[in-house]
Amino acid sequence: MKAASTSQNAGSKSLDELVSDAKARLDEHTRETVSWHFDSSTGCPFWLDYAEKLKWDPRKEIQSYDDLDKFDSFQDEWLRGGPVRRWVPRALAEKPVYVFETGGSTGIPKSRINIDDFRIDYELFSQTLSVNSFPQGGDWLMLGPSGPRRLRLAVEHLCQHRGGICFCVDLDPRWVTKLVKSSRMQLMHEYKDHIVNQALTLLRAHDNIQCLFTTPKLLEALCEKVSLSKMGIKGVFCGGTQLTAQFHRFARDELLEGRVEFVPTYGNTLMGLACHKPFDPVDQYSVIYHAPSPRAMIEVVDPDQPDRLVEYGEVGRVRLTTLTKEFFMPRFLERDEAVRHRPCEAYPWDGAGDVRPFSGFATPIVEGVY
C-alpha cells in the first residue's frame, strides 16, 4: 500500500512491470500469512481446527494468491458469536486484544479481533495524505461512530500519528437504522442535527482543527450550516457506500468549494482501508478504490460464480481477502457490488469503482447516516 514508493518506481518501470512486481509481493505475502495461521505454534484455534478437517496441507498447497481459491468461501456466520478467542493467534495470545464489530442492526454482529492491525492500516494510509491538506500537527475532528467499531480508535490513531489531537463526536448508526426502518424520519433528522450541532460547537471552539473525518450525509449536513474552508478545514477524509460519482463531484466542487481536499475511502472492520485512485478528471468523478495490497485484496466477481472475475468495466459483487498475522479471511463475499477497474501506477492491482450495496439481496440495505 506504500503509494509513495510505488510512484517512485513508476518513472522507471512500465505499468505491466509494476503489476508483475505487485503480484510477486502478494504471492510471497500470501505464503507467509498461510504458513503463520496454519502453524501450530503461531496460528489461531479456528484455522488449526479447520485444517484438521482438510485432506490437504495449506502450508504446502498454497503457493500463490490464486491458490486461495482452494478454500471454500469464508462465511460471515463464523464471526457471529463466540468464543472470540478462537481467532487470536497463539503467537499473539499474550498481547492486549481489541474486539471490533461490524453490522449488528439485526441479529448478532460480526466480531473481529485486533491487536495492532488498525494502527498499521492507518499508518499506511497516512503515507498517502498530502501534508498541505492534512498538515503535521493539525488537529482533527472525527464525526462518526465509535462504540464497538474500530473507526474512532483508528482515526484517532491516524491523527496522533500525524502529530495532532483528535476531537470526537459519537453517533450510533444502529439507532439511526432503526429510525429509518420504522419511518421515524423526524427523529432521525433531529438526531442528525444533534450530531452536527456538536461538531459545529467544536469547530468554533478549537481553531487548530484542520482535518475532518465524516460520512457523506453528515458532510452535506455540516456544509449546509457553514463553509468548512472558512472554519479552517484543509482536508476531508470521507467514507461510506453513498460516495457516488454525483456526490463526489458535489463534494469537491460545491460542498468544499474547490478549496478543501476531498479524500474518499472505502473501508471496514474486516478489511482495513482501501485508497481512492488519485483524482483524475478523465475518470468523470468515478470513485475507484484499490485495496491495501498485500494486506488485503478486493476483487469484483460474478455473483453466481464467485470464483470468476467479471470483465473490466462490468459490475460484480465485491470479494474480500484479508491477509495479516492477526486475521486471515480468504474469499469473503461482501455486501457490496462495484465496477471492476484496471490497475494504475499508484496502485498496480485491480480497483473497484462506484461501490454500492449489493443489488442481489432480497431486502435492500439501509445505510442510514452513511
VENMOWO-V901213 format. One record per backbone hydrogen bond with DSSP energy under -1.0 kcal/mol. CO is the residue of the C=O (numbers start at 0). NH is the residue of the N-H. If there is no record, write none. Layout:
{{CO	NH} {CO	NH}}
This chain:
{{0	2} {1	5} {2	6} {3	7} {4	8} {5	9} {8	11} {8	12} {13	17} {14	18} {15	19} {16	20} {17	21} {18	22} {19	23} {20	24} {21	25} {22	26} {23	27} {24	28} {25	29} {26	30} {27	31} {28	32} {29	33} {30	34} {31	35} {32	36} {33	37} {35	38} {38	41} {38	42} {41	90} {42	89} {43	47} {44	48} {45	49} {46	50} {47	51} {49	52} {50	53} {56	59} {56	60} {57	61} {60	62} {64	67} {65	68} {66	69} {67	70} {74	77} {75	78} {76	79} {78	110} {82	85} {83	86} {84	87} {85	45} {88	91} {89	92} {91	94} {97	113} {99	111} {101	109} {109	101} {111	99} {113	97} {115	119} {116	120} {117	121} {118	122} {119	123} {120	124} {121	125} {124	127} {125	128} {129	133} {134	137} {138	209} {138	210} {139	166} {140	212} {141	168} {145	148} {147	100} {149	153} {150	154} {151	155} {152	156} {153	157} {154	158} {155	159} {156	160} {157	161} {158	163} {159	162} {161	136} {164	139} {166	141} {168	143} {171	175} {172	176} {173	177} {174	178} {175	179} {176	180} {177	181} {178	183} {179	182} {182	184} {183	187} {184	188} {185	189} {186	190} {187	191} {188	192} {189	193} {190	194} {191	195} {192	196} {193	197} {194	198} {195	199} {196	200} {197	201} {198	202} {199	203} {200	204} {201	205} {205	208} {207	138} {209	233} {209	234} {210	140} {211	236} {212	142} {213	238} {214	218} {215	219} {216	220} {217	221} {218	222} {219	223} {221	224} {221	225} {226	230} {227	232} {228	231} {233	260} {234	211} {235	262} {236	213} {237	264} {239	242} {241	243} {243	247} {244	248} {245	249} {246	250} {247	251} {248	252} {249	253} {249	254} {250	255} {251	257} {255	258} {260	235} {262	237} {265	273} {267	271} {271	267} {273	265} {274	289} {279	282} {280	283} {282	285} {286	353} {287	276} {288	351} {289	274} {290	292} {291	294} {294	322} {296	320} {298	318} {299	309} {300	316} {304	307} {307	301} {310	313} {313	339} {315	337} {316	300} {317	333} {318	298} {319	331} {320	296} {321	328} {326	323} {328	321} {329	73} {331	319} {334	357} {335	317} {336	355} {337	315} {338	352} {339	312} {340	350} {346	343} {346	348} {350	340} {351	288} {352	338} {355	336} {357	360} {366	369} {369	241}}
